[in-house]
Amino acid sequence: MQTHFEQLVQAMPYCCPAGLGWSLFLQAEASDFVRFNHAAIRQAGHLDLAQVTVRLIDGRRHASRTLAISGQFNHDKPRLQAACAELQALLPSLPDDPYLALNEQPQTSCRVQHADHLDAQAIARDIVRIAHGHDLVGLLSVGPMMSGCANHHGVRHWNEVEGVVFDFSLHRQGNRAVKAMVAGRVWSPQAFEQALARAHAQLAVFERPLRTIEPGRHRVFLAPAAVGDLLDLMQWGGFSAKEQATKRSSLQKLVADQAHFHPQFSLSDDLATGYAPAFDSLGFARAGTHALIKNGRHANAIVSARTAAEYGLTPTGADDELAVALSLAPGELPMADAAAALGDGLYINNLWYLNYSDRANARATGMTRFATLWVENGVAVAACEPMRFDASYFDLFGEALQALTRERELIVDTSNYGFRSTNTVLTPGALIAGMDFTL
């Protein structure tokens, strides 16, 4: 696909009328998907998917069109030519765009990372063998994800990263379940076996009667997946330069230095930890590591090219002003000691239905999901009914934050609307002195 993209780039000067600028942005994947139920393969398939977005530019006027491509140059070039002709005819009727931005600095980058032994059939056989006898449901996704960007100013970027994600859950009678994930650039049967054993140990607690916890403030340990859920919500405008400039960011008090997180809370967008490309669809490059919160204080915003043009800022290579590889710095608490450090309280594995209850004060609400366990004297004694929380980030990750775990987990966004997502979160677990539950 990289060779094919280069062929399309070389064809653009012949497809694009003289005097017009152009850009190309490609997305593609070659993915194997395997669905499991009762620890058996229920559906398996392979998907090759690719599309290219072509944009023509005349002064401050621009128009774009997205085409599905076959990967065969003789088939795709005529379609690209036809799309350029349509866009050329459209341009004279369009108004000027005052915030049009395109990377005009010649830049090149190339990251190609293929993993060894990522064979979907072999991995599926491992899963069936190791999970035999468990009521396991899951989705395995394996294969490379590709992005490319080029324009008439000499920008040439390519990103091709291969990875594996197995998102699964173990079930008991009724709706009782424990969720887990194994993800990375290599497949380790031993890592899956360990994750399965941890999930099975938690599921055993569901054999006891469920416990209803009274509303109020409770001591909690948030497993990495639960922390990741909270960080995902924080993304909703929290780091956006546009939202911060218009005073609508959920982290506005942090930006204004009116509130802070705990000094051990340091969050960055770190491309080395994930799969995402180091560039956006307009060809602007992302920094390898972009600090967002450093030692509890605001460090930087995420700036799109349009926001940069509107407010006189420097773009950070992010079309939608979202982090693509969130990385929360680890702490010193060993994960194996988390329940003991919790003592008495709630061990929360997952959260869902998250939203802001008070955006201006960074208050979030949501529900516990899957295995939420009541711990006494460092031992899980019962599973809990689902609970609703309502808490401020400045409390959870501020004064109430007591420790972060030494180990971190890579959580891969499993959405595949259009294409498999390349977004990731690398996060430790968090010991919280108190979290407010409303029901």
C-alpha atoms as one frame of an Amber mdcrd trajectory, in Angstrom:
protein
   0.000   0.000   0.000   2.898   2.395   0.651   4.134   1.873  -2.924   0.634
   2.425  -4.262   0.286   5.645  -2.280   3.568   6.902  -3.730   2.262   6.158
  -7.219  -0.878   8.206  -6.541   1.232  11.062  -5.165   3.391  11.049  -8.288
   0.259  11.086 -10.443  -1.259  14.115  -8.710   0.616  16.793 -10.755  -0.933
  15.239 -13.868  -4.417  14.929 -12.306  -4.429  18.409 -10.775  -4.897  21.397
 -13.128  -2.008  23.852 -13.334  -2.049  26.588 -10.733  -3.980  24.619  -8.101
  -2.582  23.184  -4.899  -3.403  19.686  -3.698  -3.116  17.258  -0.821  -3.724
  13.537  -0.407  -4.537  11.694   2.815  -4.742   7.895   2.884  -6.175   5.505
   5.457  -5.967   1.735   5.102  -5.953  -1.502   7.029  -5.527  -5.221   6.422
  -7.269  -6.806   9.377  -8.177 -10.278  10.565 -11.173 -10.385  12.908 -12.177
 -13.407  14.990 -15.242 -13.464  17.269 -15.463 -15.907  20.173 -18.376 -17.150
  22.261 -18.138 -19.851  24.941 -14.389 -19.853  24.196 -15.030 -21.136  20.661
 -14.595 -19.443  17.300 -17.960 -18.246  16.005 -16.956 -15.939  13.153 -13.708
 -15.217  11.347 -12.917 -12.972   8.424 -10.397 -10.739   6.736 -10.833  -7.123
   5.635  -8.726  -5.081   3.226  -9.938  -1.492   3.276  -8.410   1.686   1.861
  -9.533   5.187   1.019  -7.872   8.416  -0.032  -9.069  11.991   0.497  -8.006
  14.370  -2.279  -8.171  18.129  -1.709  -7.718  20.869  -4.331  -6.806  24.408
  -3.299  -7.195  27.680  -5.173  -6.028  30.615  -3.076  -8.181  30.356   0.058
 -10.808  28.184  -1.602 -10.641  24.432  -1.209 -12.744  21.342  -1.782 -12.185
  17.683  -1.017 -13.547  14.274  -1.847 -12.957  10.846  -0.314 -12.593   7.805
  -2.587 -12.458   4.128  -1.806  -9.432   2.713  -3.605  -8.591  -0.777  -4.804
  -4.817  -0.727  -4.518  -4.507  -1.196  -8.288  -2.949   1.889  -9.898  -4.560
   1.402 -13.315  -7.966   1.336 -11.626  -7.438   4.094  -9.067  -5.690   6.710
 -11.215  -8.675   7.369 -13.537 -10.968   7.710 -10.519  -8.531  10.168  -8.960
  -8.459  12.156 -12.201 -12.261  12.241 -12.331 -12.438  13.406  -8.708  -9.971
  16.214  -9.403 -12.025  17.353 -12.401 -15.169  17.485 -10.239 -13.382  19.452
  -7.519 -11.938  21.915 -10.064 -15.449  22.615 -11.368 -16.695  23.149  -7.812
 -13.976  25.535  -6.589 -15.171  28.770  -8.315 -18.515  28.595  -6.503 -16.997
  28.285  -3.021 -16.254  31.162  -0.617 -12.822  31.896   0.778 -11.907  30.037
   3.953 -10.215  32.489   6.354  -8.757  29.640   8.436  -7.466  27.459   5.646
  -4.182  25.899   6.714  -1.835  23.509   4.948   1.651  22.501   5.909   3.889
  24.431   3.522   7.176  23.194   4.995   8.651  20.235   3.079   8.731  17.368
   5.579   9.121  13.631   5.348   8.588  10.906   7.900   8.200   7.158   7.718
   7.409   4.644  10.440   6.921   1.015   9.475   6.682  -1.417  12.392   5.727
  -4.984  11.555   5.377  -7.409  14.430   6.764 -10.926  14.415   4.487 -13.984
  14.558   1.172 -12.102  14.440  -0.714 -14.899  12.751  -4.440 -14.661  13.463
  -5.013 -18.401  13.054  -2.237 -19.289  15.469  -3.418 -16.696  17.997  -7.001
 -17.967  17.735  -5.790 -21.510  18.404  -3.948 -20.259  21.505  -7.102 -18.558
  22.764  -9.271 -21.648  22.251  -6.705 -23.876  23.961  -6.066 -21.622  26.952
  -9.696 -20.564  27.477 -11.159 -24.066  27.155 -13.847 -24.581  29.800 -14.468
 -20.858  30.367 -17.533 -18.930  29.268 -15.457 -16.442  27.304 -16.730 -13.877
  24.807 -14.281 -11.756  22.836 -13.086 -10.122  19.659  -9.593 -10.604  18.251
  -8.257  -7.963  15.838  -4.891  -8.450  14.121  -3.101  -6.682  11.303  -1.448
  -3.496  10.041  -3.043  -0.044  10.057  -1.710   2.500   7.563  -1.870   6.265
   7.034  -0.178   8.523   4.506  -0.189  12.232   3.736   1.335  14.276   0.923
   0.890  17.691  -0.682   2.304  19.907  -3.411   4.673  21.629  -0.945   6.761
  18.487  -0.590   5.166  16.963   2.506   5.482  13.170   2.553   4.414  11.180
   5.628   3.784   7.460   6.089   2.769   5.406   9.130   2.296   1.625   9.143
   2.014  -0.186  12.451   0.915  -3.748  13.103  -0.699  -4.812  16.355  -2.968
  -7.311  18.070  -5.931  -6.626  20.353  -7.965  -9.257  22.154 -10.870  -7.658
  24.004 -12.681 -10.293  26.061 -14.911 -10.970  29.023 -15.636 -13.967  31.257
 -19.250 -14.633  32.196 -21.216 -16.372  34.892 -24.966 -16.943  35.147 -27.116
 -13.890  34.490 -25.278 -10.719  33.535 -22.271 -11.189  35.793 -18.991 -10.682
  33.959 -15.369  -9.589  34.209 -13.780  -7.707  31.315 -10.121  -7.683  30.265
  -7.860  -6.880  27.330  -4.540  -8.095  25.967  -2.987  -5.735  23.416   0.372
  -4.862  21.933   2.728  -5.354  19.016   3.474  -8.955  19.966   1.258 -11.828
  21.033   2.122 -13.606  24.264   0.109 -16.719  25.188   1.538 -16.370  28.693
   0.222 -12.799  29.029  -3.239 -13.942  27.926  -3.144 -16.872  30.327  -2.271
 -14.506  33.195  -5.029 -12.044  32.239  -7.514 -14.916  32.045  -6.464 -16.198
  35.462  -6.923 -12.743  37.019 -10.348 -12.386  35.458 -11.352 -15.885  36.582
 -10.269 -15.140  40.164 -12.449 -12.023  40.215 -15.365 -13.882  38.643 -15.279
 -16.404  41.494 -16.372 -13.627  43.867 -19.694 -13.510  41.978 -20.588 -16.892
  43.493 -21.392 -14.998  46.683 -24.497 -12.820  47.046 -24.184  -9.381  45.446
 -23.732  -6.534  47.904 -25.500  -3.192  47.730 -23.298  -0.308  48.889 -24.921
   2.737  50.428 -24.487   6.059  48.602 -21.755   8.299  49.955 -18.004   8.645
  49.813 -15.995   5.458  49.611 -12.346   4.616  49.350 -11.616   3.107  45.926
  -8.987   1.553  43.747  -9.484   2.290  40.060  -7.975  -0.405  37.853  -6.132
   0.846  34.742  -9.183   0.283  32.512 -11.312   2.470  34.820  -8.651   5.192
  34.840  -8.575   4.937  31.054 -12.345   5.471  30.933 -11.945   8.694  32.941
  -9.070   9.890  30.764 -11.187   9.290  27.656 -13.876  11.599  29.038 -11.245
  14.181  29.944 -10.460  14.258  26.216 -13.892  15.757  25.454 -12.643  19.292
  24.968 -10.308  19.171  27.944  -7.058  19.549  25.999  -8.486  21.373  22.979
  -6.907  24.776  22.292 -10.189  25.936  20.725 -12.175  24.970  23.836  -9.596
  26.597  26.086  -9.554  29.802  24.014 -13.355  30.049  24.217 -13.374  29.156
  27.956 -15.404  25.982  27.419 -12.771  23.427  28.368 -13.574  21.108  31.258
 -10.020  21.821  32.450 -10.380  25.602  32.270  -9.583  26.001  35.973  -6.394
  24.016  35.453  -5.462  26.192  32.461  -6.153  29.341  34.504  -4.058  27.991
  37.418  -7.123  28.099  39.671  -7.074  24.366  40.385  -4.471  21.621  40.194
  -4.062  17.879  40.109  -1.799  15.943  42.435   1.944  16.558  41.799   2.412
  12.903  40.783  -0.181  13.280  37.993   1.664  13.800  34.678  -0.156  13.151
  31.412   1.206  13.327  27.871   0.407  12.393  24.297   3.250   9.944  23.638
   3.306   8.487  20.121   5.922   5.873  21.007   3.404   4.068  23.223   0.739
   3.540  20.555  -0.121   3.060  16.903  -1.221   6.524  15.766   0.537   8.422
  12.958   2.825  11.338  13.772   0.899  13.682  11.475  -2.626  14.872  10.747
  -4.621  14.874   7.510  -3.214  18.293   6.534   0.390  17.146   6.853   1.279
  18.890  10.124   3.602  16.818  12.295   2.907  15.756  15.870   5.640  15.889
  18.469   6.834  12.498  19.653   5.873  13.419  23.199   3.526  16.321  23.898
   3.105  17.109  27.615  -0.475  18.005  28.559  -0.323  18.021  32.369   3.008
  18.049  34.181   3.251  17.426  37.912  -0.395  18.331  38.326  -0.308  21.599
  36.371  -1.335  22.565  32.857   1.500  22.188  30.356   0.197  22.441  26.776
  -2.943  22.335  24.665  -3.584  20.301  21.522  -3.829  22.704  18.576  -5.347
  22.002  15.169  -4.185  23.918  12.118  -7.510  25.791  11.913  -7.375  26.837
  15.555  -3.759  27.890  15.067  -4.757  30.096  12.121  -7.664  31.618  14.063
  -5.794  32.369  17.291  -2.213  32.796  16.119  -0.925  29.562  17.652   1.402
  26.809  16.474  -0.353  23.653  15.260   0.509  20.391  16.973  -0.663  18.063
  14.194  -4.156  17.200  15.453  -7.211  17.674  13.224  -9.764  17.167  15.983
  -7.639  18.426  18.922  -7.611  15.051  20.650  -4.699  13.080  22.025  -4.076
   9.835  20.154  -1.705   8.080  22.586  -2.459   9.247  26.113   0.202   8.200
  28.589  -0.197   8.677  32.342   3.082   8.435  34.226   3.355   5.461  36.619
   3.702   5.603  40.376   5.322   3.317  42.954   2.467   1.064  44.134   2.902
  -2.548  42.914  -0.287  -3.734  41.219  -0.142  -6.925  43.285  -0.427  -4.814
  46.454  -3.379  -2.709  45.258  -6.075  -4.562  47.212  -3.949  -4.555  50.374
  -3.303  -0.819  49.997  -7.031  -0.268  49.509  -7.806  -2.037  52.767 -11.568
  -1.521  52.960 -13.330  -0.105  49.920 -14.309  -0.604  46.293 -12.086  -2.201
  43.674 -13.470  -0.853  40.376 -12.445  -2.476  37.101 -14.536  -0.551  34.552
 -16.775   2.499  34.178 -19.307   3.395  31.492 -22.023   5.867  30.502 -19.602
   8.652  31.389 -20.488  12.287  30.858 -19.954  15.638  32.490 -22.405  16.645
  35.208 -20.693  20.052  35.613 -18.224  20.750  32.812 -17.014  24.072  34.227
 -15.884  22.339  37.422 -14.689  19.136  35.719 -17.327  17.016  37.450 -18.003
  13.671  35.832 -20.767  11.149  36.326 -21.127   7.558  35.223 -21.774   3.985
  36.298 -19.589   1.152  37.503 -19.541  -1.784  35.097 -18.551  -5.429  35.106
 -16.595  -6.478  38.211 -16.821  -3.911  41.013 -15.685  -5.690  44.186 -16.085
  -4.851  47.857 -12.761  -5.332  49.639 -12.283  -5.850  53.371  -8.844  -6.016
  54.963  -7.315  -6.255  51.500  -9.451  -9.212  50.370 -12.346  -9.118  47.890
 -15.387 -10.468  49.771 -18.309  -9.616  47.467 -19.260  -8.199  44.103 -21.351
  -5.040  44.114 -24.476  -3.974  42.317 -23.854  -1.247  39.687 -23.376   2.186
  41.242 -23.488   5.767  39.969 -20.681   8.157  40.832 -20.471  11.934  40.584
 -16.997  13.282  41.236 -14.633  16.080  40.270 -11.426  15.337  38.430  -9.726
  17.898  40.652 -10.708  15.753  43.640 -10.107  12.285  42.172  -6.733  13.148
  40.671  -5.993  15.945  43.143  -6.086  15.743  46.919  -7.821  12.343  46.918
  -5.149  10.663  44.781  -2.935   8.590  47.086  -0.964   6.378  44.711  -0.523
   5.245  41.133   0.596   1.737  40.304   4.058   0.925  39.067   2.681  -1.257
  36.271   0.679   0.236  33.402  -1.711  -1.332  30.910  -2.094  -0.490  27.230
  -5.759   0.053  26.425  -6.564   0.142  22.719  -9.671   1.850  21.395 -11.640
  -1.037  19.890 -13.990   1.105  17.799 -13.884   0.368  14.084 -16.354   2.785
  12.557 -14.883   3.140   9.092 -11.436   1.927  10.148  -9.894   0.354  13.213
  -9.004   3.118  15.623  -5.313   3.723  16.290  -5.982   5.580  19.566  -4.506
   4.164  22.764  -4.205   4.912  26.471  -1.269   3.705  28.565  -2.202   4.073
  32.216  -1.549   2.796  35.729  -4.218   2.054  38.301  -5.049   4.696  40.918
  -5.702   4.486  44.660  -8.245   7.150  45.611  -8.948   8.180  49.226 -12.595
   8.943  48.471 -15.005   8.870  45.528 -18.590  10.119  45.734 -21.413   7.713
  44.845 -24.978   8.992  44.479 -26.871   5.685  44.159
